[in-house]
Amino acid sequence: MLRLEDIKKDTEVNCYIEMANLHLGVLGYTDHSFRHLEIVSQKAREILEHLKYPAHLCELAAIAGYLHDIGNVISRNNHNYNGALLAYFQLKRLGMNCEEIALIVGAIGNHDEEVGEIGNVITAALVLADKSDVHRSRVRNMDYAKFDIHDRVNYAVVNSELVIDGLNRIVTLQLTIETTIVPVIEYFEIFLKRMLMCRKAADFLNAHFSIIINNAKLL
């Protein structure tokens, strides 16, 4: 079985990932570097591990997390579909079997909250891991006067943690937001679709998705 560590050593894959992040930086988007991918990859694995899914599915979720934003090297528009196709060719080149590729590209193709559907456990884990990475460190623009709403909301989040309670099957996003920068309502203004998708993802895993912001449970 092709493992995450094999993919992380591949220079071609890493080239596309690095160039994708540079492309988004020029366009003014938040950080989509290896930092983001490592967090999403690790969390996607942990979600399935804590919910007692088989080890090979946990590994596939980690791979999907590492590759999920590779399509940004082509365009931010439809980056999920472009990423699924690009990941297909890379995984095929590296020798992964078709059943495993199908699960991963299905997850990448459906991780965008505007068009995505939860069709397998890899997708569900990827969605929860990806949409929970909201944090000040993702903001690249250091000129506060030029912040857009995504910059402001990410910058306001000084602590973000996805906690998986495997025993009770609860996935909780815990955030600390500086409300002097943005009110909590602004978080939901731009991330409501993402949070609704997270709830669907948790439901697919027979789990419950919860949000706690500044020690107040909101979902």
ZALO-181856 format. One record per residue (C-alpha): residue number from 1; residue in three letters; chain; x, z, y. Coordinates in steps of 0.001 Angstrom, whole numbers, always signed. Example, Ala and Ser with C-alpha at 12.3 -4.5 7.8 and 13.67 -1.06 7.14 Angstrom:
! residues 2
<firo=1 kolmar=ALA minu=A px=+12300 pz=+7800 py=-4500>
<firo=2 kolmar=SER minu=A px=+13670 pz=+7140 py=-1060>
This chain:
! residues 219
<firo=1 kolmar=MET minu=A px=+0 pz=+0 py=+0>
<firo=2 kolmar=LEU minu=A px=+1240 pz=-905 py=+3474>
<firo=3 kolmar=ARG minu=A px=+1680 pz=+2303 py=+5462>
<firo=4 kolmar=LEU minu=A px=+1638 pz=+3126 py=+9155>
<firo=5 kolmar=GLU minu=A px=+5362 pz=+3825 py=+9158>
<firo=6 kolmar=ASP minu=A px=+6015 pz=+278 py=+7905>
<firo=7 kolmar=ILE minu=A px=+3977 pz=-1195 py=+10754>
<firo=8 kolmar=LYS minu=A px=+5617 pz=+1020 py=+13379>
<firo=9 kolmar=LYS minu=A px=+9009 pz=-375 py=+12359>
<firo=10 kolmar=ASP minu=A px=+7924 pz=-3998 py=+12815>
<firo=11 kolmar=THR minu=A px=+9475 pz=-5503 py=+15935>
<firo=12 kolmar=GLU minu=A px=+6868 pz=-8272 py=+16315>
<firo=13 kolmar=VAL minu=A px=+3924 pz=-5874 py=+16243>
<firo=14 kolmar=ASN minu=A px=+5627 pz=-3568 py=+18724>
<firo=15 kolmar=CYS minu=A px=+6452 pz=-6475 py=+21018>
<firo=16 kolmar=TYR minu=A px=+2787 pz=-7422 py=+21299>
<firo=17 kolmar=ILE minu=A px=+1797 pz=-3795 py=+21898>
<firo=18 kolmar=GLU minu=A px=+4376 pz=-3362 py=+24639>
<firo=19 kolmar=MET minu=A px=+3452 pz=-6634 py=+26333>
<firo=20 kolmar=ALA minu=A px=-255 pz=-5734 py=+26124>
<firo=21 kolmar=ASN minu=A px=+394 pz=-2484 py=+27990>
<firo=22 kolmar=LEU minu=A px=+2459 pz=-4290 py=+30634>
<firo=23 kolmar=HIS minu=A px=-342 pz=-6803 py=+31082>
<firo=24 kolmar=LEU minu=A px=-2894 pz=-4037 py=+31679>
<firo=25 kolmar=GLY minu=A px=-525 pz=-2307 py=+34088>
<firo=26 kolmar=VAL minu=A px=-358 pz=-5416 py=+36270>
<firo=27 kolmar=LEU minu=A px=-4175 pz=-5544 py=+36274>
<firo=28 kolmar=GLY minu=A px=-4402 pz=-1892 py=+37347>
<firo=29 kolmar=TYR minu=A px=-5721 pz=-341 py=+34132>
<firo=30 kolmar=THR minu=A px=-4814 pz=+3113 py=+32838>
<firo=31 kolmar=ASP minu=A px=-2008 pz=+3641 py=+30343>
<firo=32 kolmar=HIS minu=A px=-2385 pz=+1903 py=+26966>
<firo=33 kolmar=SER minu=A px=+1192 pz=+2452 py=+25832>
<firo=34 kolmar=PHE minu=A px=+2604 pz=+3827 py=+22598>
<firo=35 kolmar=ARG minu=A px=+1635 pz=+7300 py=+23868>
<firo=36 kolmar=HIS minu=A px=-2057 pz=+6389 py=+23747>
<firo=37 kolmar=LEU minu=A px=-1709 pz=+4604 py=+20423>
<firo=38 kolmar=GLU minu=A px=+118 pz=+7504 py=+18783>
<firo=39 kolmar=ILE minu=A px=-2581 pz=+9943 py=+19910>
<firo=40 kolmar=VAL minu=A px=-5419 pz=+7721 py=+18708>
<firo=41 kolmar=SER minu=A px=-3649 pz=+6996 py=+15428>
<firo=42 kolmar=GLN minu=A px=-2998 pz=+10665 py=+14710>
<firo=43 kolmar=LYS minu=A px=-6504 pz=+11770 py=+15670>
<firo=44 kolmar=ALA minu=A px=-8187 pz=+9027 py=+13633>
<firo=45 kolmar=ARG minu=A px=-6225 pz=+10199 py=+10596>
<firo=46 kolmar=GLU minu=A px=-6994 pz=+13874 py=+11253>
<firo=47 kolmar=ILE minu=A px=-10728 pz=+13240 py=+11612>
<firo=48 kolmar=LEU minu=A px=-10987 pz=+11725 py=+8147>
<firo=49 kolmar=GLU minu=A px=-8573 pz=+14246 py=+6642>
<firo=50 kolmar=HIS minu=A px=-10578 pz=+17221 py=+7930>
<firo=51 kolmar=LEU minu=A px=-13819 pz=+15647 py=+6730>
<firo=52 kolmar=LYS minu=A px=-12262 pz=+15236 py=+3257>
<firo=53 kolmar=TYR minu=A px=-12086 pz=+11457 py=+3002>
<firo=54 kolmar=PRO minu=A px=-9608 pz=+9892 py=+544>
<firo=55 kolmar=ALA minu=A px=-5983 pz=+9659 py=+1637>
<firo=56 kolmar=HIS minu=A px=-5899 pz=+5848 py=+1620>
<firo=57 kolmar=LEU minu=A px=-8803 pz=+5725 py=+4100>
<firo=58 kolmar=CYS minu=A px=-7009 pz=+8239 py=+6323>
<firo=59 kolmar=GLU minu=A px=-3970 pz=+5957 py=+6298>
<firo=60 kolmar=LEU minu=A px=-6070 pz=+2912 py=+7199>
<firo=61 kolmar=ALA minu=A px=-7660 pz=+4834 py=+10082>
<firo=62 kolmar=ALA minu=A px=-4188 pz=+5691 py=+11394>
<firo=63 kolmar=ILE minu=A px=-3159 pz=+2024 py=+11214>
<firo=64 kolmar=ALA minu=A px=-6324 pz=+940 py=+13017>
<firo=65 kolmar=GLY minu=A px=-5565 pz=+3497 py=+15727>
<firo=66 kolmar=TYR minu=A px=-2065 pz=+2149 py=+16206>
<firo=67 kolmar=LEU minu=A px=-3218 pz=-1481 py=+16430>
<firo=68 kolmar=HIS minu=A px=-6585 pz=-1141 py=+18178>
<firo=69 kolmar=ASP minu=A px=-5461 pz=-2261 py=+21661>
<firo=70 kolmar=ILE minu=A px=-3116 pz=-5069 py=+20626>
<firo=71 kolmar=GLY minu=A px=-5648 pz=-7667 py=+21824>
<firo=72 kolmar=ASN minu=A px=-4913 pz=-6742 py=+25443>
<firo=73 kolmar=VAL minu=A px=-1849 pz=-8956 py=+25176>
<firo=74 kolmar=ILE minu=A px=-4291 pz=-11887 py=+25373>
<firo=75 kolmar=SER minu=A px=-6944 pz=-10561 py=+27758>
<firo=76 kolmar=ARG minu=A px=-8767 pz=-7371 py=+28618>
<firo=77 kolmar=ASN minu=A px=-12001 pz=-9291 py=+28194>
<firo=78 kolmar=ASN minu=A px=-12922 pz=-9376 py=+24501>
<firo=79 kolmar=HIS minu=A px=-9756 pz=-7440 py=+23697>
<firo=80 kolmar=ASN minu=A px=-11489 pz=-5947 py=+20675>
<firo=81 kolmar=TYR minu=A px=-12190 pz=-9364 py=+19130>
<firo=82 kolmar=ASN minu=A px=-8789 pz=-10758 py=+20087>
<firo=83 kolmar=GLY minu=A px=-7179 pz=-7618 py=+18702>
<firo=84 kolmar=ALA minu=A px=-9012 pz=-7924 py=+15395>
<firo=85 kolmar=LEU minu=A px=-7764 pz=-11492 py=+14942>
<firo=86 kolmar=LEU minu=A px=-4218 pz=-10689 py=+15999>
<firo=87 kolmar=ALA minu=A px=-4140 pz=-7634 py=+13725>
<firo=88 kolmar=TYR minu=A px=-5415 pz=-9768 py=+10835>
<firo=89 kolmar=PHE minu=A px=-2476 pz=-12166 py=+11075>
<firo=90 kolmar=GLN minu=A px=+65 pz=-9366 py=+11461>
<firo=91 kolmar=LEU minu=A px=-1274 pz=-7331 py=+8530>
<firo=92 kolmar=LYS minu=A px=-1512 pz=-10468 py=+6384>
<firo=93 kolmar=ARG minu=A px=+2110 pz=-11301 py=+7248>
<firo=94 kolmar=LEU minu=A px=+3160 pz=-7780 py=+6255>
<firo=95 kolmar=GLY minu=A px=+1455 pz=-8037 py=+2872>
<firo=96 kolmar=MET minu=A px=-1690 pz=-5915 py=+3174>
<firo=97 kolmar=ASN minu=A px=-4536 pz=-6784 py=+802>
<firo=98 kolmar=CYS minu=A px=-7749 pz=-8362 py=+2056>
<firo=99 kolmar=GLU minu=A px=-10016 pz=-5359 py=+1445>
<firo=100 kolmar=GLU minu=A px=-7847 pz=-3076 py=+3562>
<firo=101 kolmar=ILE minu=A px=-7430 pz=-5719 py=+6272>
<firo=102 kolmar=ALA minu=A px=-11203 pz=-6159 py=+6402>
<firo=103 kolmar=LEU minu=A px=-11756 pz=-2452 py=+7102>
<firo=104 kolmar=ILE minu=A px=-9109 pz=-2344 py=+9834>
<firo=105 kolmar=VAL minu=A px=-10100 pz=-5529 py=+11658>
<firo=106 kolmar=GLY minu=A px=-13749 pz=-4458 py=+11441>
<firo=107 kolmar=ALA minu=A px=-12814 pz=-1215 py=+13173>
<firo=108 kolmar=ILE minu=A px=-10737 pz=-2903 py=+15877>
<firo=109 kolmar=GLY minu=A px=-13408 pz=-5518 py=+16504>
<firo=110 kolmar=ASN minu=A px=-16047 pz=-2829 py=+16975>
<firo=111 kolmar=HIS minu=A px=-14231 pz=-123 py=+18937>
<firo=112 kolmar=ASP minu=A px=-15480 pz=-1323 py=+22344>
<firo=113 kolmar=GLU minu=A px=-18508 pz=+652 py=+23512>
<firo=114 kolmar=GLU minu=A px=-20179 pz=-2375 py=+25108>
<firo=115 kolmar=VAL minu=A px=-20593 pz=-4350 py=+21882>
<firo=116 kolmar=GLY minu=A px=-19328 pz=-2247 py=+18991>
<firo=117 kolmar=GLU minu=A px=-21298 pz=-1144 py=+15946>
<firo=118 kolmar=ILE minu=A px=-20286 pz=+1567 py=+13487>
<firo=119 kolmar=GLY minu=A px=-20068 pz=-154 py=+10118>
<firo=120 kolmar=ASN minu=A px=-17465 pz=+1831 py=+8180>
<firo=121 kolmar=VAL minu=A px=-15660 pz=+5178 py=+8292>
<firo=122 kolmar=ILE minu=A px=-12507 pz=+3591 py=+9751>
<firo=123 kolmar=THR minu=A px=-14513 pz=+2357 py=+12737>
<firo=124 kolmar=ALA minu=A px=-16141 pz=+5763 py=+13174>
<firo=125 kolmar=ALA minu=A px=-12797 pz=+7587 py=+13171>
<firo=126 kolmar=LEU minu=A px=-11232 pz=+5055 py=+15550>
<firo=127 kolmar=VAL minu=A px=-14097 pz=+5319 py=+18042>
<firo=128 kolmar=LEU minu=A px=-13945 pz=+9122 py=+18143>
<firo=129 kolmar=ALA minu=A px=-10175 pz=+9160 py=+18497>
<firo=130 kolmar=ASP minu=A px=-9996 pz=+6425 py=+21131>
<firo=131 kolmar=LYS minu=A px=-12830 pz=+7557 py=+23383>
<firo=132 kolmar=SER minu=A px=-11572 pz=+11153 py=+23449>
<firo=133 kolmar=ASP minu=A px=-8181 pz=+10284 py=+24991>
<firo=134 kolmar=VAL minu=A px=-9052 pz=+11046 py=+28597>
<firo=135 kolmar=HIS minu=A px=-6250 pz=+12732 py=+30533>
<firo=136 kolmar=ARG minu=A px=-4325 pz=+12823 py=+33802>
<firo=137 kolmar=SER minu=A px=-1235 pz=+11431 py=+32089>
<firo=138 kolmar=ARG minu=A px=-3011 pz=+8091 py=+31531>
<firo=139 kolmar=VAL minu=A px=-3175 pz=+7349 py=+35267>
<firo=140 kolmar=ARG minu=A px=-438 pz=+4939 py=+36361>
<firo=141 kolmar=ASN minu=A px=-1414 pz=+4509 py=+39991>
<firo=142 kolmar=MET minu=A px=+76 pz=+7455 py=+41889>
<firo=143 kolmar=ASP minu=A px=-1515 pz=+6528 py=+45236>
<firo=144 kolmar=TYR minu=A px=-4628 pz=+8710 py=+45299>
<firo=145 kolmar=ALA minu=A px=-6068 pz=+6717 py=+48195>
<firo=146 kolmar=LYS minu=A px=-6208 pz=+3673 py=+45925>
<firo=147 kolmar=PHE minu=A px=-7772 pz=+5415 py=+42912>
<firo=148 kolmar=ASP minu=A px=-10841 pz=+3765 py=+41392>
<firo=149 kolmar=ILE minu=A px=-13409 pz=+5890 py=+39564>
<firo=150 kolmar=HIS minu=A px=-11549 pz=+5583 py=+36231>
<firo=151 kolmar=ASP minu=A px=-8340 pz=+6809 py=+37884>
<firo=152 kolmar=ARG minu=A px=-10153 pz=+9727 py=+39520>
<firo=153 kolmar=VAL minu=A px=-11898 pz=+10853 py=+36363>
<firo=154 kolmar=ASN minu=A px=-8796 pz=+10586 py=+34184>
<firo=155 kolmar=TYR minu=A px=-6696 pz=+12330 py=+36839>
<firo=156 kolmar=ALA minu=A px=-9222 pz=+15163 py=+37063>
<firo=157 kolmar=VAL minu=A px=-8900 pz=+15909 py=+33329>
<firo=158 kolmar=VAL minu=A px=-6005 pz=+18344 py=+32997>
<firo=159 kolmar=ASN minu=A px=-6650 pz=+19235 py=+29362>
<firo=160 kolmar=SER minu=A px=-8255 pz=+17193 py=+26593>
<firo=161 kolmar=GLU minu=A px=-8522 pz=+18186 py=+22950>
<firo=162 kolmar=LEU minu=A px=-10488 pz=+16797 py=+20036>
<firo=163 kolmar=VAL minu=A px=-11232 pz=+19634 py=+17623>
<firo=164 kolmar=ILE minu=A px=-12410 pz=+18839 py=+14094>
<firo=165 kolmar=ASP minu=A px=-14258 pz=+21551 py=+12201>
<firo=166 kolmar=GLY minu=A px=-14240 pz=+20089 py=+8720>
<firo=167 kolmar=LEU minu=A px=-16144 pz=+22951 py=+7108>
<firo=168 kolmar=ASN minu=A px=-19152 pz=+22612 py=+9419>
<firo=169 kolmar=ARG minu=A px=-18561 pz=+18883 py=+10077>
<firo=170 kolmar=ILE minu=A px=-18422 pz=+19230 py=+13864>
<firo=171 kolmar=VAL minu=A px=-16199 pz=+17074 py=+16076>
<firo=172 kolmar=THR minu=A px=-15834 pz=+18617 py=+19534>
<firo=173 kolmar=LEU minu=A px=-14299 pz=+17064 py=+22636>
<firo=174 kolmar=GLN minu=A px=-13049 pz=+19915 py=+24817>
<firo=175 kolmar=LEU minu=A px=-12154 pz=+19008 py=+28398>
<firo=176 kolmar=THR minu=A px=-10887 pz=+20903 py=+31408>
<firo=177 kolmar=ILE minu=A px=-11816 pz=+19029 py=+34571>
<firo=178 kolmar=GLU minu=A px=-10726 pz=+19869 py=+38119>
<firo=179 kolmar=THR minu=A px=-14085 pz=+19637 py=+39835>
<firo=180 kolmar=THR minu=A px=-12396 pz=+19577 py=+43246>
<firo=181 kolmar=ILE minu=A px=-11294 pz=+16052 py=+42304>
<firo=182 kolmar=VAL minu=A px=-14502 pz=+14837 py=+40647>
<firo=183 kolmar=PRO minu=A px=-17760 pz=+16562 py=+39726>
<firo=184 kolmar=VAL minu=A px=-18571 pz=+16652 py=+36020>
<firo=185 kolmar=ILE minu=A px=-21402 pz=+14171 py=+36580>
<firo=186 kolmar=GLU minu=A px=-18853 pz=+11466 py=+37462>
<firo=187 kolmar=TYR minu=A px=-17340 pz=+11829 py=+33998>
<firo=188 kolmar=PHE minu=A px=-20684 pz=+10935 py=+32460>
<firo=189 kolmar=GLU minu=A px=-21284 pz=+8238 py=+35047>
<firo=190 kolmar=ILE minu=A px=-18482 pz=+6104 py=+33598>
<firo=191 kolmar=PHE minu=A px=-18175 pz=+7498 py=+30081>
<firo=192 kolmar=LEU minu=A px=-21795 pz=+7927 py=+29015>
<firo=193 kolmar=LYS minu=A px=-21746 pz=+4830 py=+26779>
<firo=194 kolmar=ARG minu=A px=-18534 pz=+6061 py=+25192>
<firo=195 kolmar=MET minu=A px=-20001 pz=+9473 py=+24455>
<firo=196 kolmar=LEU minu=A px=-23148 pz=+7946 py=+22969>
<firo=197 kolmar=MET minu=A px=-20961 pz=+5780 py=+20757>
<firo=198 kolmar=CYS minu=A px=-19030 pz=+8880 py=+19699>
<firo=199 kolmar=ARG minu=A px=-22293 pz=+10512 py=+18675>
<firo=200 kolmar=LYS minu=A px=-23165 pz=+7475 py=+16551>
<firo=201 kolmar=ALA minu=A px=-19687 pz=+7553 py=+15012>
<firo=202 kolmar=ALA minu=A px=-20020 pz=+11222 py=+14112>
<firo=203 kolmar=ASP minu=A px=-23484 pz=+10595 py=+12666>
<firo=204 kolmar=PHE minu=A px=-22002 pz=+7873 py=+10446>
<firo=205 kolmar=LEU minu=A px=-19514 pz=+10445 py=+9135>
<firo=206 kolmar=ASN minu=A px=-22369 pz=+12900 py=+8499>
<firo=207 kolmar=ALA minu=A px=-20983 pz=+15081 py=+11276>
<firo=208 kolmar=HIS minu=A px=-22053 pz=+16317 py=+14712>
<firo=209 kolmar=PHE minu=A px=-20380 pz=+15329 py=+17999>
<firo=210 kolmar=SER minu=A px=-20178 pz=+17963 py=+20714>
<firo=211 kolmar=ILE minu=A px=-18769 pz=+18032 py=+24255>
<firo=212 kolmar=ILE minu=A px=-17505 pz=+21154 py=+26022>
<firo=213 kolmar=ILE minu=A px=-16404 pz=+20773 py=+29654>
<firo=214 kolmar=ASN minu=A px=-14936 pz=+23751 py=+31510>
<firo=215 kolmar=ASN minu=A px=-16201 pz=+26040 py=+28729>
<firo=216 kolmar=ALA minu=A px=-19788 pz=+24806 py=+29099>
<firo=217 kolmar=LYS minu=A px=-21339 pz=+23060 py=+26110>
<firo=218 kolmar=LEU minu=A px=-23045 pz=+19886 py=+27320>
<firo=219 kolmar=LEU minu=A px=-23861 pz=+18232 py=+23998>
